Amino acid sequence: MQQLISGRRLYSQAEDGQRVYLDDNERLAAREKVESLITENCVL
């Protein structure tokens, strides 16, 4: 989660081994998904 907040560039790896970097909108969507999963599954 910290990586999603920090602004560091995140990437996935394509089938050919190249890095595919997330743009700002993709990073925001990933952050929202993780926050939702935490809310649904973790007891604070």
PQR file with spaces between the fields and no chain letter, atoms N, CA, C, O and H, PARSE charges and radii, in Angstrom:
ATOM       1  N    MET     1       0.832   -1.184    0.000 -0.4000 1.5000
ATOM       2  CA   MET     1       0.000    0.000    0.000 -0.0000 2.0000
ATOM       3  C    MET     1       0.874    1.244    0.000  0.5500 1.7000
ATOM       4  O    MET     1       0.571    2.220   -0.687 -0.5500 1.4000
ATOM       5  N    GLN     2       1.943    1.214    0.757 -0.4000 1.5000
ATOM       6  CA   GLN     2       2.817    2.381    0.843 -0.0000 2.0000
ATOM       7  C    GLN     2       3.378    2.760   -0.526  0.5500 1.7000
ATOM       8  O    GLN     2       3.543    3.944   -0.818 -0.5500 1.4000
ATOM       9  H    GLN     2       2.189    0.421    1.315  0.4000 1.0000
ATOM      10  N    GLN     3       3.669    1.777   -1.358 -0.4000 1.5000
ATOM      11  CA   GLN     3       4.191    2.067   -2.696 -0.0000 2.0000
ATOM      12  C    GLN     3       3.155    2.794   -3.545  0.5500 1.7000
ATOM      13  O    GLN     3       3.504    3.643   -4.364 -0.5500 1.4000
ATOM      14  H    GLN     3       3.535    0.815   -1.120  0.4000 1.0000
ATOM      15  N    LEU     4       1.886    2.463   -3.351 -0.4000 1.5000
ATOM      16  CA   LEU     4       0.835    3.132   -4.109 -0.0000 2.0000
ATOM      17  C    LEU     4       0.679    4.585   -3.688  0.5500 1.7000
ATOM      18  O    LEU     4       0.320    5.436   -4.502 -0.5500 1.4000
ATOM      19  H    LEU     4       1.601    1.773   -2.686  0.4000 1.0000
ATOM      20  N    ILE     5       0.945    4.869   -2.428 -0.4000 1.5000
ATOM      21  CA   ILE     5       0.795    6.225   -1.901 -0.0000 2.0000
ATOM      22  C    ILE     5       2.036    7.067   -2.182  0.5500 1.7000
ATOM      23  O    ILE     5       1.930    8.275   -2.399 -0.5500 1.4000
ATOM      24  H    ILE     5       1.237    4.178   -1.766  0.4000 1.0000
ATOM      25  N    SER     6       3.199    6.445   -2.180 -0.4000 1.5000
ATOM      26  CA   SER     6       4.459    7.186   -2.230 -0.0000 2.0000
ATOM      27  C    SER     6       4.701    7.925   -3.538  0.5500 1.7000
ATOM      28  O    SER     6       5.500    8.861   -3.580 -0.5500 1.4000
ATOM      29  H    SER     6       3.285    5.464   -2.005  0.4000 1.0000
ATOM      30  N    GLY     7       4.025    7.521   -4.599 -0.4000 1.5000
ATOM      31  CA   GLY     7       4.261    8.167   -5.881 -0.0000 2.0000
ATOM      32  C    GLY     7       5.368    7.507   -6.682  0.5500 1.7000
ATOM      33  O    GLY     7       5.686    7.949   -7.786 -0.5500 1.4000
ATOM      34  H    GLY     7       3.376    6.761   -4.565  0.4000 1.0000
ATOM      35  N    ARG     8       5.961    6.448   -6.131 -0.4000 1.5000
ATOM      36  CA   ARG     8       6.977    5.715   -6.874 -0.0000 2.0000
ATOM      37  C    ARG     8       6.343    5.091   -8.102  0.5500 1.7000
ATOM      38  O    ARG     8       5.163    4.740   -8.087 -0.5500 1.4000
ATOM      39  H    ARG     8       5.703    6.089   -5.234  0.4000 1.0000
ATOM      40  N    ARG     9       7.107    4.953   -9.146 -0.4000 1.5000
ATOM      41  CA   ARG     9       6.602    4.362  -10.376 -0.0000 2.0000
ATOM      42  C    ARG     9       6.415    2.858  -10.179  0.5500 1.7000
ATOM      43  O    ARG     9       7.337    2.150   -9.775 -0.5500 1.4000
ATOM      44  H    ARG     9       8.066    5.238   -9.158  0.4000 1.0000
ATOM      45  N    LEU    10       5.216    2.391  -10.467 -0.4000 1.5000
ATOM      46  CA   LEU    10       4.903    0.980  -10.350 -0.0000 2.0000
ATOM      47  C    LEU    10       4.798    0.380  -11.740  0.5500 1.7000
ATOM      48  O    LEU    10       4.439    1.061  -12.700 -0.5500 1.4000
ATOM      49  H    LEU    10       4.467    2.966  -10.795  0.4000 1.0000
ATOM      50  N    TYR    11       5.112   -0.891  -11.835 -0.4000 1.5000
ATOM      51  CA   TYR    11       5.046   -1.541  -13.141 -0.0000 2.0000
ATOM      52  C    TYR    11       4.657   -2.999  -12.994  0.5500 1.7000
ATOM      53  O    TYR    11       4.774   -3.602  -11.928 -0.5500 1.4000
ATOM      54  H    TYR    11       5.403   -1.445  -11.055  0.4000 1.0000
ATOM      55  N    SER    12       4.197   -3.533  -14.095 -0.4000 1.5000
ATOM      56  CA   SER    12       3.996   -4.973  -14.207 -0.0000 2.0000
ATOM      57  C    SER    12       4.953   -5.450  -15.294  0.5500 1.7000
ATOM      58  O    SER    12       5.556   -4.643  -16.002 -0.5500 1.4000
ATOM      59  H    SER    12       4.103   -3.043  -14.962  0.4000 1.0000
ATOM      60  N    GLN    13       5.082   -6.732  -15.414 -0.4000 1.5000
ATOM      61  CA   GLN    13       6.008   -7.264  -16.400 -0.0000 2.0000
ATOM      62  C    GLN    13       5.205   -7.889  -17.534  0.5500 1.7000
ATOM      63  O    GLN    13       4.352   -8.744  -17.301 -0.5500 1.4000
ATOM      64  H    GLN    13       4.593   -7.387  -14.839  0.4000 1.0000
ATOM      65  N    ALA    14       5.480   -7.462  -18.756 -0.4000 1.5000
ATOM      66  CA   ALA    14       4.811   -7.994  -19.935 -0.0000 2.0000
ATOM      67  C    ALA    14       5.349   -9.385  -20.251  0.5500 1.7000
ATOM      68  O    ALA    14       6.371   -9.805  -19.710 -0.5500 1.4000
ATOM      69  H    ALA    14       6.173   -6.767  -18.946  0.4000 1.0000
ATOM      70  N    GLU    15       4.659  -10.082  -21.118 -0.4000 1.5000
ATOM      71  CA   GLU    15       5.068  -11.433  -21.492 -0.0000 2.0000
ATOM      72  C    GLU    15       6.475  -11.469  -22.077  0.5500 1.7000
ATOM      73  O    GLU    15       7.187  -12.461  -21.926 -0.5500 1.4000
ATOM      74  H    GLU    15       3.828   -9.741  -21.558  0.4000 1.0000
ATOM      75  N    ASP    16       6.876  -10.391  -22.742 -0.4000 1.5000
ATOM      76  CA   ASP    16       8.211  -10.353  -23.351 -0.0000 2.0000
ATOM      77  C    ASP    16       9.294   -9.914  -22.364  0.5500 1.7000
ATOM      78  O    ASP    16      10.456   -9.755  -22.741 -0.5500 1.4000
ATOM      79  H    ASP    16       6.298   -9.585  -22.865  0.4000 1.0000
ATOM      80  N    GLY    17       8.906   -9.716  -21.086 -0.4000 1.5000
ATOM      81  CA   GLY    17       9.872   -9.347  -20.062 -0.0000 2.0000
ATOM      82  C    GLY    17      10.052   -7.853  -19.864  0.5500 1.7000
ATOM      83  O    GLY    17      10.750   -7.430  -18.943 -0.5500 1.4000
ATOM      84  H    GLY    17       7.963   -9.845  -20.780  0.4000 1.0000
ATOM      85  N    GLN    18       9.431   -7.051  -20.716 -0.4000 1.5000
ATOM      86  CA   GLN    18       9.545   -5.603  -20.596 -0.0000 2.0000
ATOM      87  C    GLN    18       8.657   -5.088  -19.459  0.5500 1.7000
ATOM      88  O    GLN    18       7.603   -5.652  -19.168 -0.5500 1.4000
ATOM      89  H    GLN    18       8.864   -7.395  -21.464  0.4000 1.0000
ATOM      90  N    ARG    19       9.106   -4.017  -18.833 -0.4000 1.5000
ATOM      91  CA   ARG    19       8.305   -3.383  -17.789 -0.0000 2.0000
ATOM      92  C    ARG    19       7.241   -2.505  -18.432  0.5500 1.7000
ATOM      93  O    ARG    19       7.504   -1.764  -19.380 -0.5500 1.4000
ATOM      94  H    ARG    19       9.963   -3.558  -19.069  0.4000 1.0000
ATOM      95  N    VAL    20       6.027   -2.611  -17.889 -0.4000 1.5000
ATOM      96  CA   VAL    20       4.910   -1.786  -18.337 -0.0000 2.0000
ATOM      97  C    VAL    20       4.513   -0.934  -17.135  0.5500 1.7000
ATOM      98  O    VAL    20       3.945   -1.441  -16.168 -0.5500 1.4000
ATOM      99  H    VAL    20       5.814   -3.213  -17.119  0.4000 1.0000
ATOM     100  N    TYR    21       4.814    0.358  -17.201 -0.4000 1.5000
ATOM     101  CA   TYR    21       4.585    1.250  -16.062 -0.0000 2.0000
ATOM     102  C    TYR    21       3.136    1.699  -15.991  0.5500 1.7000
ATOM     103  O    TYR    21       2.503    1.965  -17.012 -0.5500 1.4000
ATOM     104  H    TYR    21       5.276    0.770  -17.986  0.4000 1.0000
ATOM     105  N    LEU    22       2.620    1.779  -14.766 -0.4000 1.5000
ATOM     106  CA   LEU    22       1.268    2.277  -14.543 -0.0000 2.0000
ATOM     107  C    LEU    22       1.273    3.792  -14.659  0.5500 1.7000
ATOM     108  O    LEU    22       2.172    4.461  -14.149 -0.5500 1.4000
ATOM     109  H    LEU    22       3.135    1.563  -13.937  0.4000 1.0000
ATOM     110  N    ASP    23       0.261    4.330  -15.334 -0.4000 1.5000
ATOM     111  CA   ASP    23       0.131    5.779  -15.382 -0.0000 2.0000
ATOM     112  C    ASP    23      -0.603    6.234  -14.117  0.5500 1.7000
ATOM     113  O    ASP    23      -0.986    5.405  -13.291 -0.5500 1.4000
ATOM     114  H    ASP    23      -0.469    3.788  -15.748  0.4000 1.0000
ATOM     115  N    ASP    24      -0.794    7.523  -13.967 -0.4000 1.5000
ATOM     116  CA   ASP    24      -1.405    8.056  -12.743 -0.0000 2.0000
ATOM     117  C    ASP    24      -2.805    7.482  -12.499  0.5500 1.7000
ATOM     118  O    ASP    24      -3.157    7.159  -11.365 -0.5500 1.4000
ATOM     119  H    ASP    24      -0.482    8.196  -14.638  0.4000 1.0000
ATOM     120  N    ASN    25      -3.595    7.360  -13.560 -0.4000 1.5000
ATOM     121  CA   ASN    25      -4.955    6.839  -13.397 -0.0000 2.0000
ATOM     122  C    ASN    25      -4.946    5.369  -12.996  0.5500 1.7000
ATOM     123  O    ASN    25      -5.750    4.948  -12.165 -0.5500 1.4000
ATOM     124  H    ASN    25      -3.309    7.623  -14.482  0.4000 1.0000
ATOM     125  N    GLU    26      -4.050    4.592  -13.574 -0.4000 1.5000
ATOM     126  CA   GLU    26      -3.943    3.179  -13.221 -0.0000 2.0000
ATOM     127  C    GLU    26      -3.462    3.007  -11.790  0.5500 1.7000
ATOM     128  O    GLU    26      -3.938    2.124  -11.076 -0.5500 1.4000
ATOM     129  H    GLU    26      -3.396    4.934  -14.249  0.4000 1.0000
ATOM     130  N    ARG    27      -2.524    3.843  -11.364 -0.4000 1.5000
ATOM     131  CA   ARG    27      -2.025    3.774   -9.992 -0.0000 2.0000
ATOM     132  C    ARG    27      -3.124    4.147   -9.004  0.5500 1.7000
ATOM     133  O    ARG    27      -3.248    3.523   -7.950 -0.5500 1.4000
ATOM     134  H    ARG    27      -2.138    4.560  -11.944  0.4000 1.0000
ATOM     135  N    LEU    28      -3.921    5.160   -9.339 -0.4000 1.5000
ATOM     136  CA   LEU    28      -5.035    5.556   -8.484 -0.0000 2.0000
ATOM     137  C    LEU    28      -6.056    4.422   -8.385  0.5500 1.7000
ATOM     138  O    LEU    28      -6.558    4.136   -7.298 -0.5500 1.4000
ATOM     139  H    LEU    28      -3.819    5.666  -10.196  0.4000 1.0000
ATOM     140  N    ALA    29      -6.366    3.779   -9.503 -0.4000 1.5000
ATOM     141  CA   ALA    29      -7.313    2.666   -9.498 -0.0000 2.0000
ATOM     142  C    ALA    29      -6.784    1.511   -8.648  0.5500 1.7000
ATOM     143  O    ALA    29      -7.542    0.892   -7.901 -0.5500 1.4000
ATOM     144  H    ALA    29      -5.958    4.012  -10.386  0.4000 1.0000
ATOM     145  N    ALA    30      -5.502    1.221   -8.759 -0.4000 1.5000
ATOM     146  CA   ALA    30      -4.897    0.160   -7.957 -0.0000 2.0000
ATOM     147  C    ALA    30      -4.973    0.503   -6.477  0.5500 1.7000
ATOM     148  O    ALA    30      -5.268   -0.361   -5.650 -0.5500 1.4000
ATOM     149  H    ALA    30      -4.886    1.724   -9.365  0.4000 1.0000
ATOM     150  N    ARG    31      -4.709    1.755   -6.142 -0.4000 1.5000
ATOM     151  CA   ARG    31      -4.777    2.187   -4.738 -0.0000 2.0000
ATOM     152  C    ARG    31      -6.190    2.035   -4.201  0.5500 1.7000
ATOM     153  O    ARG    31      -6.382    1.540   -3.091 -0.5500 1.4000
ATOM     154  H    ARG    31      -4.469    2.457   -6.813  0.4000 1.0000
ATOM     155  N    GLU    32      -7.181    2.455   -4.981 -0.4000 1.5000
ATOM     156  CA   GLU    32      -8.565    2.344   -4.533 -0.0000 2.0000
ATOM     157  C    GLU    32      -8.967    0.888   -4.351  0.5500 1.7000
ATOM     158  O    GLU    32      -9.698    0.559   -3.417 -0.5500 1.4000
ATOM     159  H    GLU    32      -7.025    2.857   -5.884  0.4000 1.0000
ATOM     160  N    LYS    33      -8.497    0.015   -5.235 -0.4000 1.5000
ATOM     161  CA   LYS    33      -8.801   -1.409   -5.119 -0.0000 2.0000
ATOM     162  C    LYS    33      -8.197   -1.989   -3.847  0.5500 1.7000
ATOM     163  O    LYS    33      -8.861   -2.740   -3.133 -0.5500 1.4000
ATOM     164  H    LYS    33      -7.903    0.282   -5.994  0.4000 1.0000
ATOM     165  N    VAL    34      -6.945   -1.649   -3.559 -0.4000 1.5000
ATOM     166  CA   VAL    34      -6.286   -2.155   -2.360 -0.0000 2.0000
ATOM     167  C    VAL    34      -6.979   -1.623   -1.104  0.5500 1.7000
ATOM     168  O    VAL    34      -7.192   -2.372   -0.150 -0.5500 1.4000
ATOM     169  H    VAL    34      -6.405   -1.038   -4.139  0.4000 1.0000
ATOM     170  N    GLU    35      -7.329   -0.338   -1.100 -0.4000 1.5000
ATOM     171  CA   GLU    35      -8.024    0.227    0.056 -0.0000 2.0000
ATOM     172  C    GLU    35      -9.351   -0.482    0.288  0.5500 1.7000
ATOM     173  O    GLU    35      -9.722   -0.751    1.431 -0.5500 1.4000
ATOM     174  H    GLU    35      -7.156    0.269   -1.875  0.4000 1.0000
ATOM     175  N    SER    36     -10.067   -0.786   -0.790 -0.4000 1.5000
ATOM     176  CA   SER    36     -11.345   -1.489   -0.690 -0.0000 2.0000
ATOM     177  C    SER    36     -11.145   -2.889   -0.125  0.5500 1.7000
ATOM     178  O    SER    36     -11.897   -3.318    0.750 -0.5500 1.4000
ATOM     179  H    SER    36      -9.766   -0.568   -1.719  0.4000 1.0000
ATOM     180  N    LEU    37     -10.138   -3.601   -0.616 -0.4000 1.5000
ATOM     181  CA   LEU    37      -9.865   -4.951   -0.123 -0.0000 2.0000
ATOM     182  C    LEU    37      -9.477   -4.941    1.344  0.5500 1.7000
ATOM     183  O    LEU    37      -9.871   -5.832    2.097 -0.5500 1.4000
ATOM     184  H    LEU    37      -9.527   -3.253   -1.327  0.4000 1.0000
ATOM     185  N    ILE    38      -8.711   -3.942    1.758 -0.4000 1.5000
ATOM     186  CA   ILE    38      -8.320   -3.825    3.165 -0.0000 2.0000
ATOM     187  C    ILE    38      -9.556   -3.593    4.022  0.5500 1.7000
ATOM     188  O    ILE    38      -9.722   -4.222    5.067 -0.5500 1.4000
ATOM     189  H    ILE    38      -8.391   -3.218    1.146  0.4000 1.0000
ATOM     190  N    THR    39     -10.417   -2.692    3.578 -0.4000 1.5000
ATOM     191  CA   THR    39     -11.624   -2.378    4.333 -0.0000 2.0000
ATOM     192  C    THR    39     -12.517   -3.601    4.473  0.5500 1.7000
ATOM     193  O    THR    39     -13.089   -3.841    5.537 -0.5500 1.4000
ATOM     194  H    THR    39     -10.282   -2.181    2.729  0.4000 1.0000
ATOM     195  N    GLU    40     -12.637   -4.376    3.395 -0.4000 1.5000
ATOM     196  CA   GLU    40     -13.511   -5.544    3.405 -0.0000 2.0000
ATOM     197  C    GLU    40     -12.946   -6.709    4.218  0.5500 1.7000
ATOM     198  O    GLU    40     -13.710   -7.470    4.811 -0.5500 1.4000
ATOM     199  H    GLU    40     -12.172   -4.181    2.531  0.4000 1.0000
ATOM     200  N    ASN    41     -11.621   -6.858    4.254 -0.4000 1.5000
ATOM     201  CA   ASN    41     -11.046   -8.082    4.780 -0.0000 2.0000
ATOM     202  C    ASN    41     -10.218   -7.947    6.043  0.5500 1.7000
ATOM     203  O    ASN    41      -9.858   -8.964    6.636 -0.5500 1.4000
ATOM     204  H    ASN    41     -11.001   -6.239    3.772  0.4000 1.0000
ATOM     205  N    CYS    42      -9.908   -6.766    6.472 -0.4000 1.5000
ATOM     206  CA   CYS    42      -9.035   -6.598    7.629 -0.0000 2.0000
ATOM     207  C    CYS    42      -9.796   -5.997    8.802  0.5500 1.7000
ATOM     208  O    CYS    42     -10.607   -5.084    8.646 -0.5500 1.4000
ATOM     209  H    CYS    42     -10.201   -5.940    5.990  0.4000 1.0000
ATOM     210  N    VAL    43      -9.513   -6.528    9.956 -0.4000 1.5000
ATOM     211  CA   VAL    43     -10.080   -5.996   11.186 -0.0000 2.0000
ATOM     212  C    VAL    43      -9.035   -5.070   11.780  0.5500 1.7000
ATOM     213  O    VAL    43      -7.919   -5.486   12.090 -0.5500 1.4000
ATOM     214  H    VAL    43      -8.853   -7.269   10.082  0.4000 1.0000
ATOM     215  N    LEU    44      -9.409   -3.821   11.934 -0.4000 1.5000
ATOM     216  CA   LEU    44      -8.457   -2.840   12.474 -0.0000 2.0000
ATOM     217  C    LEU    44      -8.615   -2.686   13.950  0.5500 1.7000
ATOM     218  O    LEU    44      -7.896   -1.902   14.569 -0.5500 1.4000
ATOM     219  H    LEU    44     -10.316   -3.482   11.682  0.4000 1.0000
